[in-house]
Amino acid sequence: MTGSVPSRHRDIADDLRQQITTGRIQPGERLPSEADLADRYKVSTPTLRSALAALQGEGLVEKIHGKGNFVRRPLRKIMYVGGWGTLDPWTAAEAALRVTVRTTTVQAHGHLTTLLNVPTGSPAVEFSCLSFEEASPHGLARIYLPRDLVPAGVLDDESTQREEVKRFAVLSPAPAAIRETVCARLATPDEASALRIGSTVPVLAITRTATDFAGRVVEAALLAFPGDRIDAVFSTHHMIDERQPQG
């Protein structure tokens, strides 16, 4: 009897998975309520939720707060262009992709002091950006600039530079160098919550820093994309030091 609950939630997940993969339940379709599903399968709500959690972790189902559980639509991939540090301008400009931006003034602590190479407590501005395709999150970016380096007007909602923010782009004018560290790892709890993915789903994580010609870090960014929703392309660019006379 001790193994009945675990096997039961696996049986439910298997049944729902089959219905989804065979098309009996269509992409974008809302599943019955948790109470209705629990009644249908004759199980407790916690057991039913364990089954749904397994499907959410596989990326087949996503739970939208206040609306219910939905079969996840196959999402087209977007492209991150390394070196320039931006979402591809064509995919980023498509109407289906929208980005929410929240701006906050913060004090640098912990990892952020290392990224920006500033003393603890130094003021910085955080741009927290979340991209969506329809109702499904596509990518998360947290871009940090030292407060004294924030370009004029970028904090205004109507600023033309707001479009750069929405492309997860480097905001600092003409940095001398951009360094990007890329790794695949499991999502953090905050990332899993924001991107509505399971904690076992891998993300492509990019840590980006931009420096000026004096070596000062002028911007740092932490980006995370579910692994099945992103392609990253990196090209080599020759940066020109505008201070040097050109022959």
C-alpha atoms as one frame of an Amber mdcrd trajectory, in Angstrom:
protein
   0.000   0.000   0.000   2.906   2.384   0.610   3.604   2.588  -3.121  -0.010
   3.152  -4.212   0.017   6.948  -4.154   3.243   7.391  -6.155   2.138   4.843
  -8.782  -1.318   6.433  -8.979   0.010   9.898  -9.767   2.288   8.375 -12.419
  -0.714   6.565 -13.945  -2.637   9.853 -14.137   0.329  11.650 -15.676   0.704
   8.833 -18.231  -2.980   9.057 -19.169  -2.970  12.826 -19.559   0.332  12.708
 -21.436  -1.128  10.232 -23.920  -4.184  12.429 -24.442  -1.938  15.418 -25.108
   0.535  13.693 -27.430  -2.224  12.015 -29.464  -4.120  15.268 -29.874  -7.184
  14.363 -27.848  -6.381  17.430 -25.775  -5.244  20.223 -28.112  -2.411  22.745
 -27.620  -3.745  25.802 -25.832  -6.708  23.884 -24.430  -7.542  24.350 -20.768
  -7.592  21.181 -18.698 -10.567  20.535 -16.423 -10.217  22.048 -12.963  -8.059
  20.229 -10.444 -11.162  19.349  -8.442 -12.867  17.877 -11.525  -9.771  15.902
 -12.496  -9.334  14.585  -8.965 -12.972  13.466  -9.000 -12.597  11.867 -12.428
  -9.535   9.862 -11.377 -10.884   9.179  -7.871  -7.815  10.559  -6.131  -7.015
  13.295  -3.640  -6.136  16.782  -4.823  -2.462  16.447  -3.702  -2.103  13.262
  -5.780  -3.661  14.966  -8.786  -1.355  17.955  -8.363   1.661  15.641  -8.281
   0.604  14.297 -11.684   0.178  17.794 -13.080   3.528  18.848 -11.632   5.203
  16.034 -13.564   3.644  17.267 -16.819   4.569  20.848 -16.001   8.152  19.742
 -15.417   8.169  18.082 -18.851   6.919  21.272 -20.470   3.654  19.720 -21.663
   1.409  21.685 -19.311   1.696  25.197 -17.921  -0.240  26.620 -15.007  -1.419
  30.204 -15.466  -2.227  31.872 -12.172  -5.935  32.470 -11.744  -6.841  30.682
 -14.984  -5.876  27.038 -14.605  -3.735  24.428 -16.326  -3.276  24.561 -20.092
  -1.634  22.341 -22.678   1.418  24.305 -23.715   1.515  25.421 -27.319   4.667
  24.569 -29.262   6.616  27.809 -29.084   8.841  28.981 -31.893  12.368  29.725
 -30.864  13.732  33.223 -30.584  17.339  34.103 -31.251  19.851  35.726 -28.954
  22.654  37.420 -30.891  25.851  37.123 -28.894  28.589  39.715 -29.143  26.067
  42.506 -29.650  23.992  41.270 -26.733  20.430  41.488 -28.027  17.425  39.473
 -29.085  17.293  39.145 -32.836  15.634  42.385 -34.059  13.286  40.581 -36.426
  11.856  38.103 -33.942  11.911  40.690 -31.141   9.840  43.085 -33.250   7.099
  40.582 -34.084   3.711  41.452 -32.665   3.340  38.006 -31.098   6.322  38.695
 -28.834   5.744  41.264 -26.110   8.003  42.293 -23.249   7.119  43.641 -19.839
   9.693  45.916 -18.182   9.972  46.846 -14.524  12.577  49.396 -13.426  13.916
  49.546  -9.859  16.743  51.388  -8.120  18.767  48.935  -6.027  21.902  48.866
  -3.909  24.579  46.458  -5.033  25.136  43.486  -2.737  26.690  40.055  -3.042
  27.049  38.759  -6.595  26.005  42.110  -8.081  28.991  43.885  -6.517  31.244
  41.355  -8.252  29.476  41.706 -11.594  29.583  45.509 -11.582  32.920  45.652
  -9.716  31.557  48.250  -7.295  31.570  48.599  -3.493  28.702  47.120  -1.491
  25.778  49.524  -1.321  26.578  51.312  -4.580  23.382  52.530  -6.311  22.363
  50.779  -9.515  19.304  50.571 -11.707  17.737  47.182 -12.473  15.672  46.595
 -15.592  13.682  43.378 -15.102  12.354  42.209 -18.474  10.088  39.234 -19.214
   9.240  38.330 -22.801   6.034  36.534 -23.773   4.605  34.829 -26.815   0.872
  35.233 -26.282   0.487  34.185 -22.620   3.621  32.012 -22.417   6.897  33.421
 -21.020   9.829  33.188 -23.419  12.791  34.706 -21.602  13.903  36.620 -18.531
  16.516  39.385 -18.352  17.778  41.432 -15.430  19.979  44.263 -16.680  21.977
  46.363 -14.200  23.649  49.723 -14.739  25.536  51.869 -12.201  23.140  54.706
 -11.383  25.481  57.435 -12.649  25.784  55.726 -16.050  22.094  55.349 -16.852
  21.539  57.131 -20.201  19.295  60.183 -20.036  15.654  59.372 -20.631  16.010
  55.605 -20.480  13.903  55.479 -17.327  10.998  57.220 -19.078   8.224  54.893
 -20.220   8.077  56.637 -23.605  11.829  56.684 -24.176  13.028  55.410 -27.552
  15.704  53.519 -25.627  12.909  51.547 -24.007  12.869  49.499 -27.208  16.479
  48.541 -26.548  15.452  47.350 -23.101  12.692  45.245 -24.662  15.244  43.532
 -26.884  17.344  42.612 -23.825  20.022  44.699 -25.540  23.184  46.308 -24.211
  22.080  49.775 -23.091  25.474  51.405 -22.567  26.620  53.477 -25.552  29.535
  51.951 -27.485  31.140  49.681 -24.878  34.719  48.658 -25.639  34.120  44.996
 -24.855  31.256  42.630 -24.117  31.897  39.405 -22.226  29.258  36.685 -22.203
  29.412  33.499 -20.161  26.938  30.851 -21.285  25.916  27.686 -19.502  23.052
  25.207 -19.379  21.691  24.546 -15.909  18.489  23.923 -13.995  16.249  26.906
 -13.383  16.401  28.657 -10.027  13.100  28.827  -8.101  12.646  32.484  -9.149
  13.323  31.684 -12.804  11.022  28.659 -12.754   8.244  30.797 -11.287   8.689
  33.677 -13.741   9.041  31.433 -16.792   6.354  28.989 -15.594   8.539  25.932
 -16.051   9.339  22.999 -13.817  12.403  23.054 -11.610  13.822  20.134 -13.628
  13.682  22.027 -16.945  17.107  23.230 -18.145  17.633  26.871 -19.030  20.255
  28.576 -21.142  21.797  31.108 -18.773  23.861  34.025 -20.068  25.860  36.346
 -17.819  26.852  39.433 -19.793  29.157  42.284 -18.775  30.068  45.354 -20.821
  33.146  47.460 -20.109  34.426  50.789 -21.402  37.939  51.507 -22.696  39.138
  52.271 -19.168  38.042  48.801 -18.059  35.101  50.003 -15.971  32.067  47.727
 -15.944  29.282  49.860 -17.376  26.583  47.196 -17.437  25.853  43.668 -16.269
  22.997  41.411 -17.288  21.648  38.045 -16.162  19.533  36.312 -18.808  17.681
  33.002 -18.658  15.765  31.217 -21.407  14.052  27.809 -21.315  16.295  25.515
 -23.317  13.637  24.656 -25.899  12.774  28.280 -26.699  16.092  29.855 -27.641
  18.928  29.663 -30.141  22.080  31.640 -29.362  24.359  32.775 -32.171  27.810
  34.230 -31.500  29.937  36.089 -34.062  33.303  37.782 -33.784  33.299  41.590
 -34.106  36.328  43.862 -34.302  35.902  46.730 -31.868  37.537  50.007 -32.865
  38.946  52.309 -30.208  37.609  55.662 -31.362  40.328  57.414 -29.375  43.010
  56.122 -31.730  43.656  58.024 -34.962  42.708  56.013 -38.001  45.292  55.813
 -40.707
